[in-house]
């Protein structure tokens, strides 16, 4: 076979291999790599809390910075607008604009509320030996869905499920389930930005608060 034909055959094989669809394992690796390299994020979210009564939905802005800094600000409903929660991973400070007071939560690391943050889901995935993944289609869009256990044996916060959009590699939904498999919390990411630049004092309550 002539060298030109050999080179042509090799190029054709590489082209075919390059056009081959990615496997679920390939996508899982890419998503894992993207999330692991994330140093910070900002997003606009809708959180729906599903209890024994009527589900309640809140709109919020959320920020995160490694290793464990969080900031959450309520934008809707109007009665809670401006409520801010800031955490350093161990403690949390909650500012209530209506009464203009700050309440301190000393053991935030052991609270159930932390499970609404994407950073804790990533931590759980890295520390868990039981992470399930599957490809799902929703409204003509393709998602990689990751399931993992929540440590701590909480009744209402037992498992987490993260939906990641395959094309954008951005989170779409974060769901929390109880021990019966009933959905308790759903976090929908309306916008999501990887690695925004946040100032040194961003995760501090200002003097005006």
FIGU-551162 format. One record per residue (C-alpha): residue in one letter; x negated, y negated, z. Coordinates in nm, 3 decimals. Layout:
% residues N
ATOM   aa      east     north        up
ATOM    A         X         Y         Z
...
END
This chain:
% residues 209
ATOM   aa      east     north        up
ATOM    X     0.000     0.000     0.000
ATOM    X    -0.132    -0.343    -0.090
ATOM    X    -0.228    -0.576     0.193
ATOM    X     0.035    -0.825     0.071
ATOM    X     0.307    -0.561     0.107
ATOM    X     0.182    -0.465     0.455
ATOM    X     0.192    -0.827     0.572
ATOM    X     0.536    -0.865     0.420
ATOM    X     0.663    -0.557     0.603
ATOM    X     0.523    -0.683     0.935
ATOM    X     0.686    -1.024     0.888
ATOM    X     1.017    -0.858     0.804
ATOM    X     1.002    -0.645     1.120
ATOM    X     0.922    -0.950     1.331
ATOM    X     1.212    -1.138     1.173
ATOM    X     1.451    -0.852     1.244
ATOM    X     1.326    -0.824     1.603
ATOM    X     1.359    -1.198     1.652
ATOM    X     1.719    -1.191     1.530
ATOM    X     1.816    -0.898     1.753
ATOM    X     2.074    -0.992     2.019
ATOM    X     1.946    -1.033     2.371
ATOM    X     2.033    -0.762     2.617
ATOM    X     2.201    -0.829     2.952
ATOM    X     1.865    -0.764     3.117
ATOM    X     1.700    -1.026     2.892
ATOM    X     1.966    -1.282     2.981
ATOM    X     1.945    -1.198     3.349
ATOM    X     1.569    -1.252     3.338
ATOM    X     1.610    -1.589     3.163
ATOM    X     1.876    -1.706     3.408
ATOM    X     1.671    -1.589     3.705
ATOM    X     1.364    -1.768     3.571
ATOM    X     1.563    -2.089     3.513
ATOM    X     1.711    -2.086     3.864
ATOM    X     1.382    -1.995     4.031
ATOM    X     1.204    -2.286     3.862
ATOM    X     1.473    -2.529     3.978
ATOM    X     1.330    -2.781     4.225
ATOM    X     1.646    -2.989     4.259
ATOM    X     1.990    -3.036     4.107
ATOM    X     2.282    -3.276     4.100
ATOM    X     2.637    -3.194     3.998
ATOM    X     3.001    -3.297     4.006
ATOM    X     3.218    -3.019     4.141
ATOM    X     3.573    -2.920     4.227
ATOM    X     3.599    -2.703     4.537
ATOM    X     3.918    -2.506     4.594
ATOM    X     3.962    -2.360     4.942
ATOM    X     4.206    -2.068     4.949
ATOM    X     4.340    -1.977     5.291
ATOM    X     4.668    -1.845     5.427
ATOM    X     4.839    -2.168     5.328
ATOM    X     4.852    -2.362     5.001
ATOM    X     4.510    -2.385     4.830
ATOM    X     4.342    -2.725     4.864
ATOM    X     4.113    -2.879     4.604
ATOM    X     3.845    -3.141     4.663
ATOM    X     3.626    -3.327     4.416
ATOM    X     3.269    -3.392     4.526
ATOM    X     2.921    -3.485     4.419
ATOM    X     2.648    -3.251     4.534
ATOM    X     2.269    -3.272     4.541
ATOM    X     2.000    -3.023     4.637
ATOM    X     1.623    -3.030     4.676
ATOM    X     1.395    -2.743     4.770
ATOM    X     1.353    -2.589     5.012
ATOM    X     1.678    -2.665     5.195
ATOM    X     1.794    -3.027     5.161
ATOM    X     2.159    -3.089     5.071
ATOM    X     2.388    -3.384     5.025
ATOM    X     2.761    -3.371     4.961
ATOM    X     2.992    -3.668     4.904
ATOM    X     3.370    -3.641     4.870
ATOM    X     3.527    -3.839     4.583
ATOM    X     3.882    -3.702     4.604
ATOM    X     4.131    -3.693     4.779
ATOM    X     4.143    -4.060     4.863
ATOM    X     4.187    -3.988     5.234
ATOM    X     3.843    -3.824     5.249
ATOM    X     3.666    -4.036     4.988
ATOM    X     3.319    -4.138     5.106
ATOM    X     3.279    -3.853     5.355
ATOM    X     2.912    -3.751     5.339
ATOM    X     2.739    -3.437     5.461
ATOM    X     2.359    -3.424     5.470
ATOM    X     2.156    -3.122     5.578
ATOM    X     1.788    -3.035     5.621
ATOM    X     1.870    -2.664     5.630
ATOM    X     1.895    -2.634     6.009
ATOM    X     2.102    -2.934     6.112
ATOM    X     2.369    -3.129     5.929
ATOM    X     2.502    -3.482     5.975
ATOM    X     2.858    -3.563     5.870
ATOM    X     2.965    -3.923     5.819
ATOM    X     3.336    -4.004     5.839
ATOM    X     3.409    -4.339     5.670
ATOM    X     3.753    -4.388     5.829
ATOM    X     3.615    -4.385     6.182
ATOM    X     3.263    -4.492     6.082
ATOM    X     3.102    -4.227     6.297
ATOM    X     2.842    -3.957     6.241
ATOM    X     2.888    -3.606     6.375
ATOM    X     2.591    -3.370     6.409
ATOM    X     2.615    -2.996     6.337
ATOM    X     2.312    -2.844     6.506
ATOM    X     2.334    -2.490     6.369
ATOM    X     2.416    -2.547     6.003
ATOM    X     2.194    -2.255     5.895
ATOM    X     2.436    -2.014     6.066
ATOM    X     2.755    -2.182     5.945
ATOM    X     2.987    -2.037     5.682
ATOM    X     3.013    -2.372     5.502
ATOM    X     2.664    -2.340     5.356
ATOM    X     2.788    -2.072     5.115
ATOM    X     2.947    -2.334     4.890
ATOM    X     2.596    -2.448     4.793
ATOM    X     2.422    -2.295     4.492
ATOM    X     2.085    -2.296     4.668
ATOM    X     2.208    -2.043     4.925
ATOM    X     2.338    -1.816     4.650
ATOM    X     1.994    -1.816     4.488
ATOM    X     1.832    -1.741     4.825
ATOM    X     2.075    -1.452     4.881
ATOM    X     1.997    -1.312     4.535
ATOM    X     1.624    -1.322     4.597
ATOM    X     1.657    -1.152     4.936
ATOM    X     1.917    -0.894     4.837
ATOM    X     1.854    -0.549     4.695
ATOM    X     2.212    -0.533     4.571
ATOM    X     2.269    -0.776     4.284
ATOM    X     2.517    -0.671     4.016
ATOM    X     2.538    -0.838     3.676
ATOM    X     2.777    -0.818     3.384
ATOM    X     2.857    -1.016     3.069
ATOM    X     3.206    -1.168     3.051
ATOM    X     3.397    -1.381     2.804
ATOM    X     3.618    -1.662     2.929
ATOM    X     3.803    -1.901     2.698
ATOM    X     3.582    -1.799     2.403
ATOM    X     3.265    -1.871     2.599
ATOM    X     3.009    -1.613     2.711
ATOM    X     2.890    -1.596     3.072
ATOM    X     2.644    -1.391     3.273
ATOM    X     2.817    -1.304     3.601
ATOM    X     2.606    -1.224     3.908
ATOM    X     2.745    -1.067     4.227
ATOM    X     2.560    -1.047     4.557
ATOM    X     2.634    -0.986     4.924
ATOM    X     2.640    -1.264     5.181
ATOM    X     2.433    -1.177     5.490
ATOM    X     2.587    -1.221     5.833
ATOM    X     2.891    -0.989     5.823
ATOM    X     3.139    -1.274     5.787
ATOM    X     3.500    -1.164     5.736
ATOM    X     3.597    -1.449     5.504
ATOM    X     3.255    -1.494     5.339
ATOM    X     3.149    -1.145     5.231
ATOM    X     3.043    -1.163     4.864
ATOM    X     2.946    -1.433     4.617
ATOM    X     2.987    -1.445     4.240
ATOM    X     2.809    -1.689     4.012
ATOM    X     2.911    -1.752     3.650
ATOM    X     2.629    -1.891     3.433
ATOM    X     2.699    -2.018     3.082
ATOM    X     2.476    -1.817     2.848
ATOM    X     2.401    -2.095     2.596
ATOM    X     2.342    -2.386     2.836
ATOM    X     2.199    -2.176     3.122
ATOM    X     2.402    -2.392     3.361
ATOM    X     2.627    -2.273     3.646
ATOM    X     2.997    -2.279     3.566
ATOM    X     3.167    -2.117     3.867
ATOM    X     3.065    -2.005     4.215
ATOM    X     3.319    -1.785     4.392
ATOM    X     3.325    -1.652     4.749
ATOM    X     3.525    -1.342     4.848
ATOM    X     3.629    -1.193     5.182
ATOM    X     3.589    -0.832     5.297
ATOM    X     3.918    -0.740     5.124
ATOM    X     3.797    -0.877     4.791
ATOM    X     4.028    -1.178     4.807
ATOM    X     3.890    -1.505     4.671
ATOM    X     3.839    -1.765     4.945
ATOM    X     3.639    -2.042     4.778
ATOM    X     3.590    -2.142     4.417
ATOM    X     3.340    -2.407     4.312
ATOM    X     3.372    -2.532     3.953
ATOM    X     3.075    -2.725     3.812
ATOM    X     3.209    -3.002     3.589
ATOM    X     2.859    -3.140     3.533
ATOM    X     2.519    -3.000     3.627
ATOM    X     2.169    -3.148     3.596
ATOM    X     1.850    -2.955     3.659
ATOM    X     1.564    -3.126     3.845
ATOM    X     1.682    -3.489     3.879
ATOM    X     1.436    -3.724     4.046
ATOM    X     1.554    -3.802     4.399
ATOM    X     1.393    -4.058     4.626
ATOM    X     1.211    -3.976     4.950
ATOM    X     1.495    -4.120     5.160
ATOM    X     1.779    -3.981     4.948
ATOM    X     1.869    -3.716     5.206
ATOM    X     1.903    -3.963     5.491
ATOM    X     2.204    -4.154     5.615
ATOM    X     2.151    -4.523     5.550
ATOM    X     2.193    -4.787     5.817
ATOM    X     2.526    -4.889     5.659
ATOM    X     2.658    -4.544     5.756
END
